[in-house]
C-alpha cells in the first residue's frame, strides 16, 4: 500500500480539518508501536498498516459523523485509490480503522490465530492513540512514553488533559487485555 494513496484518500474525505487529527493520531500510534516493538510486545512489521489505519480512521465522517467507523470501513473497501491493493490487505486496513471506537468490526471473526491477534494489537494501539487527541483541539503533545513494570506511561502536555485522560481510561481496555500492560497518562 502506498502512503501517497492513503494521504490522497484522507485528503479527499477531509471534513472540518479532520486530517490534522488523523496525522496527530498516526504520530501517536507510531510512537506507541515503536515502544511496544522495542520491548518485544510486537512481532513482525505491521507498523505501516497501523499508520495507514490511523490516517484513515475518521474518513467516514465525510458521510456522517454518527457511526462514522462503519462509513470508514465502506470508504476503504470501495475507494478507487486502493484498487491495486490486495483485497486481504484492504480488508485488514478497514477492520483496524473501522474498530477504533468501542466495538470491534464483526469481520475480525473471519481471522484466526496470529493474524487475528495482530489485528487486535493494532486496533488496541489505534484506540489509545485516538483517545490521546480525543478533543481534536490539537493542543496536546506526548513528551515521553516509557514501558516499565507492565505499565505504559505516557507523559503529556496540553489543555483539556482531564477529558483526554477520561477517554483514555475508556479506550485502553483492549490494549490492557491484549498486551497485559496498563496504560497511564500523566501531565508534565
C-alpha positions as CSV (number, residue, x, y, z in Angstrom):
1,X,0.0,0.0,0.0
2,X,1.4,3.4,-1.0
3,X,1.3,6.1,1.6
4,X,0.7,8.6,-1.1
5,X,-2.6,6.9,-2.0
6,X,-3.6,6.8,1.7
7,X,-2.8,10.5,2.1
8,X,-4.7,11.4,-1.1
9,X,-7.7,9.4,0.1
10,X,-7.6,11.1,3.6
11,X,-7.4,14.5,1.9
12,X,-10.3,13.6,-0.4
13,X,-12.6,12.9,2.6
14,X,-11.2,15.7,4.8
15,X,-14.1,17.4,6.6
16,X,-13.7,20.1,9.3
17,X,-9.9,19.7,9.1
18,X,-10.1,16.1,10.4
19,X,-6.9,15.4,8.5
20,X,-4.9,17.3,11.1
21,X,-6.3,15.0,13.8
22,X,-5.6,11.9,11.7
23,X,-1.9,12.9,11.3
24,X,-1.6,13.5,15.0
25,X,-3.2,10.2,15.9
26,X,-0.8,8.5,13.4
27,X,2.2,10.1,15.1
28,X,1.0,9.0,18.5
29,X,0.3,5.4,17.2
30,X,3.8,5.1,15.7
31,X,5.4,6.2,18.9
32,X,3.4,3.7,21.0
33,X,4.1,1.0,18.4
34,X,7.8,1.7,18.5
35,X,7.9,1.4,22.3
36,X,5.9,-1.8,22.3
37,X,8.0,-3.3,19.5
38,X,11.3,-2.3,21.2
39,X,10.1,-4.1,24.3
40,X,9.2,-7.3,22.3
41,X,5.5,-7.0,22.7
42,X,5.0,-6.9,19.0
43,X,6.5,-9.2,16.3
44,X,6.5,-8.6,12.6
45,X,6.4,-5.4,10.6
46,X,2.8,-4.2,10.7
47,X,3.7,-0.5,11.5
48,X,2.7,0.6,8.0
49,X,-0.8,-1.0,8.4
50,X,-1.2,0.9,11.7
51,X,0.0,4.2,10.1
52,X,-2.5,3.8,7.2
53,X,-5.3,2.9,9.6
54,X,-4.6,5.9,11.8
55,X,-4.6,8.3,8.9
56,X,-7.9,6.9,7.6
57,X,-9.7,6.1,10.8
58,X,-12.1,9.1,10.7
59,X,-12.7,9.5,6.9
60,X,-16.2,8.1,7.4
61,X,-17.1,11.5,8.9
62,X,-17.3,12.6,5.3
63,X,-20.5,10.6,5.0
64,X,-21.8,11.0,8.6
65,X,-20.2,11.5,12.0
66,X,-22.7,9.2,13.6
67,X,-21.3,5.6,13.2
68,X,-18.5,7.1,11.1
69,X,-16.4,3.9,11.8
70,X,-18.8,1.9,9.6
71,X,-18.5,4.6,6.8
72,X,-14.8,4.5,7.2
73,X,-14.8,0.8,6.5
74,X,-17.0,1.3,3.5
75,X,-14.8,4.0,2.0
76,X,-11.6,1.9,2.5
77,X,-13.2,-1.1,0.8
78,X,-14.7,0.9,-2.1
79,X,-12.1,3.6,-2.6
80,X,-10.7,3.8,-6.2
81,X,-7.2,4.9,-4.9
82,X,-6.9,1.4,-3.4
83,X,-8.0,-0.7,-6.4
84,X,-4.5,-2.1,-6.7
85,X,-4.2,-3.0,-3.1
86,X,-4.7,-6.8,-2.5
87,X,-8.1,-7.5,-1.1
88,X,-6.9,-9.1,2.2
89,X,-4.7,-6.1,3.0
90,X,-7.5,-3.6,2.2
91,X,-9.9,-5.7,4.3
92,X,-7.4,-5.7,7.3
93,X,-7.0,-2.0,6.9
94,X,-10.8,-1.5,7.0
95,X,-11.1,-3.7,10.1
96,X,-8.4,-1.8,12.1
97,X,-9.6,1.7,11.1
98,X,-13.2,0.7,11.5
99,X,-12.6,-0.7,15.0
100,X,-11.1,2.5,16.5
101,X,-14.2,3.2,18.7
102,X,-15.8,0.8,21.2
103,X,-16.9,-2.1,19.1
104,X,-14.8,-4.5,17.1
105,X,-15.7,-4.8,13.4
106,X,-17.5,-8.2,13.1
107,X,-15.3,-9.2,10.2
108,X,-12.4,-9.7,12.6
109,X,-14.1,-13.1,13.3
110,X,-13.0,-14.1,9.8
111,X,-9.4,-14.3,11.0
112,X,-7.9,-16.7,13.5
113,X,-4.7,-17.2,15.4
114,X,-1.7,-14.9,14.7
115,X,-3.5,-12.8,12.1
116,X,-6.4,-12.0,14.4
117,X,-4.0,-11.3,17.3
118,X,-2.1,-8.8,15.1
119,X,-5.2,-7.0,14.1
120,X,-6.3,-6.8,17.8
121,X,-2.9,-5.4,18.7
122,X,-3.1,-2.7,16.0
123,X,-6.7,-1.8,17.0
124,X,-5.7,-1.5,20.6
125,X,-2.8,0.9,19.8
126,X,-5.1,2.9,17.5
127,X,-7.8,3.3,20.2
128,X,-5.2,4.6,22.7
129,X,-3.7,6.9,20.2
130,X,-7.1,8.3,19.2
131,X,-8.0,8.9,22.8
132,X,-4.8,11.0,23.2
133,X,-6.3,13.6,20.8
134,X,-9.9,13.0,21.9
135,X,-10.8,16.7,21.9
136,X,-9.5,17.2,18.3
137,X,-8.1,20.5,19.5
138,X,-4.6,19.5,18.5
139,X,-3.2,21.2,21.6
140,X,-1.7,18.1,23.2
141,X,1.7,16.5,22.8
142,X,3.4,13.4,24.0
143,X,6.6,14.3,25.8
144,X,7.7,10.8,26.6
145,X,6.5,7.2,26.5
146,X,8.0,4.7,28.8
147,X,7.2,1.0,29.4
148,X,8.2,-0.4,32.7
149,X,6.8,-2.9,35.2
150,X,3.8,-3.9,32.9
151,X,2.7,-0.3,32.6
152,X,2.9,2.1,29.6
153,X,3.4,5.6,30.9
154,X,2.5,8.4,28.5
155,X,3.7,11.8,29.6
156,X,1.7,14.6,28.1
157,X,1.5,18.3,27.8
158,X,-1.6,20.4,26.8
159,X,-5.0,21.7,27.5
160,X,-8.1,19.7,28.5
161,X,-6.0,16.8,29.6
162,X,-8.6,15.7,32.1
163,X,-11.0,14.9,29.3
164,X,-8.3,13.1,27.4
165,X,-7.4,11.0,30.5
166,X,-11.0,10.1,31.0
167,X,-11.3,9.0,27.4
168,X,-8.1,7.1,27.6
169,X,-9.4,5.1,30.6
170,X,-12.4,4.3,28.5
171,X,-10.5,3.3,25.3
172,X,-7.5,1.5,26.9
173,X,-9.3,-1.7,27.9
174,X,-8.5,-3.6,24.8
175,X,-4.8,-2.6,25.0
176,X,-4.6,-3.7,28.6
177,X,-6.3,-7.0,27.7
178,X,-4.2,-7.8,24.6
179,X,-0.8,-6.8,26.0
180,X,-1.4,-7.3,29.7
181,X,0.0,-3.8,30.2
182,X,-1.7,-1.0,32.0
183,X,-1.9,2.5,30.3
184,X,-1.3,5.5,32.4
185,X,-1.1,9.1,31.1
186,X,0.5,11.8,33.2
187,X,0.6,15.5,32.9
188,X,4.1,17.0,32.8
